């Protein structure tokens, strides 16, 4: 029984998540409430060009209903309903200024309302005819423009302070800001989001191309480790999230009809990208694929628990936004209990990130050239979220919060993904390159000559400033034109031993690329014995 209850609760939550419209540009619906004051919509209008067009029908028996327009400085005194200083309908109307024409009387006595009294349609208004007294209704169709000293949030309300039967209305609201394609259907706090997303998408095309190219090079050199594969997944998911977001906004700009599924899909892809990136950072901080080939059993359990909790909290955040967030309040995505839990979890993960790096450097100090920039770059990424939330809550005005935070989030992600691509570029000159053991060598116990000893629990040390790519990409050196491998050099030394009785074995050369066991120069001077015989 309890399982069935939870199942239907989740279905209901996800229905709201994907069906709610995220913007108040175009709204229509039937309102029936026992209250005498009801919120309908909000929109951030530009001064002079902002326009509200309304179409409202309601039974004459519920007259006189009013369309009320509150601006943001007045809204906090009348909303939310359960905690606002002004609680009664009359008190809420007292903050309005008559000179601002904020009250639209929805009757024929108010010319600007565009209302006419007409007979109800037997089909369209059948429900009203069967339920309420009379067969007359007010049908209103008009518009209102806005003038203010700055961009303002305006909140649309229907009220009737003399009503004892509540409110009934069928409404259609269309809110616009000018005639520009990228502005007409957008609230002023959303201006620039589409253009910003398109610009960042252009950068991500370059990043994704570079990431795939680097992955190909690393695979060819047997250096394509799991951590880099996670990075590739991260970039692909973020790229797809931007595509969904841009398609959503372009479609929205075309006709003002939102497709919430596209926006939610984009945000889920972005959240998944962040989770995969977080997992990659923790694994690399612990040295996975850099100094070790596997994580300990206890470490695996801790990481599994962390990622499970992280995903659950993120899911709760999406559900909370869809079900609990009040559309009458201008709230940032993380302004909720789930959002604050996510911030705390990110902070605790950052502390673990620091501890893991310190522990790895203690055992592999030669990796400092990678881990020091890695630490500073991604400490910035870890701390960006709480800092962004503080800025959004305390410093950014509500009328441009959404576009500002969108730009900041995209910029942080762009820097983080670009930084990792730079750190891991497979070049001999890149002293920050993290990998020195090839994928084919993970788990090798060591070679007979003792030159390489690597296990999955700890790779062999490779020396400071020793880039595994340096040997492969070294320019041609005429002093090394005549070289032989380790096996050939051993045979040459054996022949020399038989000819001159020299019992000194060849010296192994350490800290070389594992594919080249040793290198010996063969010249006339080194291959002659004391008698000058070859």
GITA-V870380 format. One record per residue. SS is DSSP state (hx for helix, st for strand, lp for the rest). PHI is phi as a letter, one per 30 degrees, with the letter a starting at -180 (none if undefined). D_FIRST is the distance of its C-alpha to the first C-alpha in Angstrom with 2 decimals. Layout:
# GITA-V870380
SS & PHI & D_FIRST
SS & PHI & D_FIRST
This chain:
# GITA-V870380
lp & none & 0.00
hx & d & 3.77
hx & d & 5.40
hx & d & 5.20
hx & d & 6.32
hx & d & 8.82
hx & d & 9.91
hx & d & 10.92
hx & d & 12.44
hx & d & 14.55
hx & d & 15.57
hx & d & 16.69
hx & d & 18.52
hx & d & 20.33
hx & d & 21.27
hx & d & 23.02
hx & d & 24.47
hx & c & 26.24
hx & c & 27.05
lp & d & 28.70
lp & d & 32.45
lp & d & 33.94
lp & b & 37.23
lp & c & 38.56
lp & d & 41.51
st & b & 40.48
st & b & 37.93
st & b & 37.33
st & l & 34.87
st & c & 34.46
st & c & 34.13
st & b & 33.06
st & b & 32.63
lp & d & 33.56
lp & d & 35.27
lp & c & 38.99
st & b & 38.89
st & b & 36.60
st & d & 36.72
st & c & 37.02
st & a & 38.19
st & b & 40.21
st & a & 42.84
st & c & 45.56
st & c & 48.83
lp & d & 52.18
lp & d & 55.13
lp & i & 57.33
lp & c & 55.42
st & d & 51.89
st & b & 51.07
st & c & 48.31
st & c & 48.34
st & b & 46.25
st & b & 45.62
st & b & 44.08
st & b & 43.80
st & a & 42.76
st & d & 43.66
hx & d & 46.92
hx & d & 45.34
hx & c & 43.50
lp & d & 46.77
lp & c & 47.88
lp & c & 45.31
st & b & 46.42
st & c & 45.57
st & c & 45.90
st & c & 46.67
st & c & 46.12
st & c & 47.38
hx & e & 45.89
hx & d & 48.16
hx & c & 47.05
hx & d & 43.34
lp & d & 42.43
lp & d & 43.82
lp & c & 41.60
lp & b & 38.31
lp & d & 35.46
lp & d & 34.96
lp & d & 33.52
lp & b & 36.12
lp & d & 39.23
lp & e & 42.48
lp & c & 43.07
lp & c & 40.39
lp & d & 41.99
hx & d & 42.89
hx & d & 46.59
hx & d & 46.46
hx & d & 44.80
hx & d & 47.62
lp & d & 50.22
lp & d & 49.96
lp & d & 51.03
lp & c & 54.64
hx & e & 56.43
hx & d & 58.79
hx & c & 55.92
lp & h & 54.90
lp & d & 51.22
st & c & 50.50
st & c & 50.53
st & d & 50.89
lp & d & 49.19
lp & b & 51.79
lp & d & 55.15
lp & d & 56.95
lp & c & 56.07
hx & e & 57.88
hx & d & 56.12
hx & d & 52.75
lp & i & 53.87
st & c & 52.29
st & b & 53.40
st & c & 52.49
st & b & 51.62
st & d & 50.12
lp & d & 46.48
lp & d & 45.79
lp & d & 44.47
lp & c & 42.13
lp & d & 41.16
lp & c & 40.94
hx & e & 39.69
hx & d & 36.68
hx & d & 39.04
hx & d & 41.48
hx & d & 38.91
hx & c & 37.49
lp & c & 40.38
lp & d & 43.96
lp & i & 46.81
lp & b & 47.20
st & c & 48.56
st & b & 46.99
st & c & 48.27
st & b & 48.19
st & c & 49.11
st & b & 50.04
st & a & 51.81
st & b & 51.74
st & b & 52.45
st & c & 53.94
lp & b & 53.64
lp & b & 56.33
lp & a & 55.82
lp & d & 57.45
lp & a & 54.61
lp & d & 51.39
st & b & 48.96
st & d & 45.36
st & c & 45.28
st & c & 42.33
st & c & 42.13
st & b & 41.01
st & c & 41.24
st & b & 42.15
lp & a & 43.78
lp & d & 44.55
lp & c & 45.85
lp & d & 42.77
lp & c & 40.81
lp & c & 38.52
lp & i & 37.20
st & b & 37.90
st & b & 37.67
st & a & 39.02
st & c & 38.90
st & b & 40.17
st & b & 41.29
st & c & 42.50
st & b & 44.53
st & c & 45.64
st & b & 48.27
st & b & 50.63
lp & i & 53.85
lp & c & 54.43
lp & d & 54.09
lp & e & 51.64
lp & d & 50.06
lp & b & 50.03
lp & e & 49.75
lp & c & 46.01
lp & c & 45.14
lp & d & 44.68
hx & e & 47.54
hx & d & 45.29
hx & c & 44.43
lp & e & 48.07
lp & j & 48.98
hx & d & 45.49
hx & d & 46.12
hx & d & 49.59
hx & d & 48.46
hx & d & 45.71
hx & d & 48.30
hx & d & 50.79
hx & d & 48.37
hx & d & 47.31
hx & d & 50.99
hx & d & 51.11
hx & d & 48.01
hx & d & 49.69
hx & d & 52.46
hx & d & 50.14
hx & d & 48.12
hx & d & 51.39
hx & d & 52.75
hx & d & 49.60
hx & d & 49.66
hx & d & 53.41
hx & d & 53.11
hx & d & 50.32
hx & d & 52.74
hx & d & 55.52
hx & d & 53.38
hx & d & 52.19
hx & d & 55.81
lp & c & 56.75
lp & h & 53.77
lp & b & 52.46
lp & d & 49.28
lp & d & 46.83
hx & e & 43.05
hx & d & 43.32
hx & d & 45.46
hx & d & 43.07
hx & d & 40.33
hx & d & 42.80
hx & d & 43.37
hx & d & 39.64
hx & e & 39.57
hx & d & 42.49
hx & d & 41.20
hx & d & 37.82
hx & d & 39.65
hx & d & 42.08
hx & d & 39.34
hx & d & 37.68
hx & d & 41.07
hx & d & 41.48
hx & d & 38.20
hx & d & 39.18
hx & d & 42.66
hx & d & 41.56
hx & e & 39.18
hx & d & 42.00
hx & d & 44.64
hx & d & 42.57
hx & d & 41.84
hx & d & 45.58
hx & d & 46.50
hx & b & 44.83
lp & i & 42.72
lp & c & 39.47
lp & d & 36.99
lp & c & 34.84
hx & e & 32.07
hx & e & 30.70
hx & d & 34.02
hx & d & 34.13
hx & d & 30.60
hx & d & 31.38
hx & d & 34.58
hx & d & 32.99
hx & d & 30.34
hx & d & 33.26
hx & d & 35.23
hx & d & 32.48
hx & d & 32.12
hx & d & 35.90
hx & d & 35.99
hx & d & 33.43
hx & d & 35.48
hx & d & 38.65
hx & d & 37.31
hx & d & 36.48
hx & d & 39.99
hx & d & 41.65
hx & d & 40.01
hx & d & 40.92
hx & d & 44.48
hx & d & 44.84
lp & d & 44.06
lp & i & 46.73
st & d & 44.63
lp & i & 46.98
lp & c & 49.76
lp & b & 50.52
st & a & 47.99
lp & c & 46.26
lp & a & 42.93
lp & c & 40.79
lp & d & 40.34
hx & e & 37.16
hx & d & 36.34
hx & d & 37.27
hx & d & 34.97
hx & d & 31.99
hx & d & 32.96
hx & d & 33.36
hx & d & 30.04
hx & d & 28.26
hx & e & 30.38
hx & d & 29.67
hx & d & 25.90
hx & d & 25.86
hx & d & 28.34
hx & d & 26.32
hx & d & 23.11
hx & d & 25.22
hx & d & 26.89
hx & d & 23.67
hx & d & 22.54
hx & d & 26.02
hx & d & 25.77
hx & d & 22.45
hx & d & 23.91
hx & d & 27.05
hx & d & 25.43
hx & c & 23.02
lp & c & 24.80
lp & e & 28.47
lp & d & 30.49
lp & d & 32.78
lp & d & 35.31
lp & c & 35.98
lp & c & 37.80
lp & c & 35.71
lp & d & 36.20
lp & e & 33.38
lp & c & 33.18
lp & d & 33.41
lp & a & 29.94
hx & d & 28.25
hx & d & 27.03
hx & d & 30.61
hx & d & 32.17
hx & d & 29.89
hx & d & 31.06
hx & d & 34.64
hx & d & 34.32
hx & d & 32.85
hx & d & 35.75
hx & d & 38.19
hx & d & 36.95
hx & d & 37.14
hx & d & 40.69
hx & d & 41.69
hx & d & 40.42
hx & e & 42.35
hx & d & 45.50
hx & d & 45.14
hx & d & 44.65
hx & d & 47.75
hx & e & 49.87
hx & d & 48.89
hx & d & 49.68
hx & d & 53.03
hx & d & 53.95
hx & c & 54.00
lp & b & 55.14
hx & d & 57.44
hx & d & 58.96
hx & d & 55.78
hx & d & 56.47
hx & d & 57.85
hx & c & 54.44
hx & d & 52.19
hx & d & 54.16
hx & d & 53.83
hx & d & 50.30
hx & d & 49.40
hx & d & 51.03
hx & d & 49.77
hx & c & 46.09
hx & d & 46.20
hx & e & 46.99
hx & d & 43.89
hx & d & 41.61
hx & d & 43.07
hx & d & 43.20
hx & d & 39.63
hx & d & 39.95
hx & d & 43.45
hx & d & 42.37
hx & d & 39.70
hx & d & 42.30
hx & d & 44.81
hx & d & 42.45
hx & d & 41.37
hx & c & 44.78
lp & c & 47.52
lp & c & 46.74
lp & d & 47.04
hx & d & 44.11
hx & d & 46.21
hx & b & 46.68
hx & d & 43.84
hx & d & 41.85
hx & d & 44.88
hx & d & 46.18
hx & d & 42.98
hx & d & 42.53
hx & d & 46.08
hx & d & 45.64
hx & d & 42.45
hx & d & 44.15
hx & d & 47.31
hx & d & 45.58
hx & d & 43.80
hx & d & 47.10
hx & d & 49.04
hx & d & 46.51
hx & d & 46.43
hx & d & 50.19
hx & e & 50.94
hx & d & 49.15
hx & d & 50.99
hx & d & 54.26
hx & d & 53.52
lp & c & 52.79
lp & d & 55.50
lp & d & 57.25
lp & b & 60.80
lp & d & 63.40
lp & d & 64.18
lp & d & 60.58
lp & d & 60.76
lp & d & 57.10
lp & e & 55.89
lp & d & 53.18
lp & c & 53.17
lp & b & 55.97
lp & c & 54.41
lp & d & 53.81
hx & d & 50.66
hx & d & 52.69
hx & c & 53.74
lp & d & 50.41
lp & j & 50.20
lp & d & 53.94
lp & d & 55.41
lp & k & 58.82
lp & c & 62.01
lp & e & 64.85
lp & d & 67.16
lp & i & 64.69
lp & d & 64.64
lp & b & 60.84
lp & b & 58.31
lp & b & 54.72
st & b & 51.49
lp & d & 47.87
lp & d & 47.70
st & a & 50.78
lp & d & 53.12
lp & d & 56.88
lp & d & 58.55
lp & b & 60.55
lp & i & 62.80
lp & d & 62.90
lp & i & 63.61
lp & c & 63.29
lp & d & 61.48
hx & d & 60.55
hx & d & 61.55
hx & d & 64.93
hx & d & 66.61
hx & d & 65.36
lp & c & 66.44
lp & d & 69.72
lp & d & 72.74
lp & d & 75.42
lp & b & 77.66
hx & d & 81.08
hx & d & 81.29
hx & c & 78.38
lp & d & 79.49
lp & c & 80.45
st & b & 77.53
st & b & 76.15
lp & d & 72.90
hx & d & 72.49
hx & d & 73.24
hx & d & 76.44
hx & d & 77.59
hx & d & 77.17
hx & d & 79.35
hx & d & 81.94
hx & d & 82.01
hx & d & 82.52
hx & d & 85.51
hx & d & 86.94
hx & d & 86.58
hx & d & 88.55
hx & d & 91.31
hx & b & 91.98
lp & i & 90.46
lp & d & 88.13
lp & c & 85.19
lp & d & 83.11
lp & d & 79.69
lp & d & 78.15
lp & d & 75.99
lp & d & 72.33
lp & c & 71.28
lp & c & 67.97
lp & h & 65.60
lp & c & 66.10
lp & e & 63.65
lp & e & 62.15
lp & d & 63.38
lp & c & 66.97
lp & d & 67.78
lp & a & 71.15
lp & b & 73.92
st & b & 77.58
st & d & 80.52
lp & c & 83.16
lp & b & 86.67
lp & d & 90.20
lp & d & 90.65
lp & d & 87.56
lp & c & 88.19
lp & c & 91.87
lp & d & 93.06
lp & d & 95.75
lp & d & 98.49
lp & i & 97.32
lp & d & 96.31
lp & d & 93.30
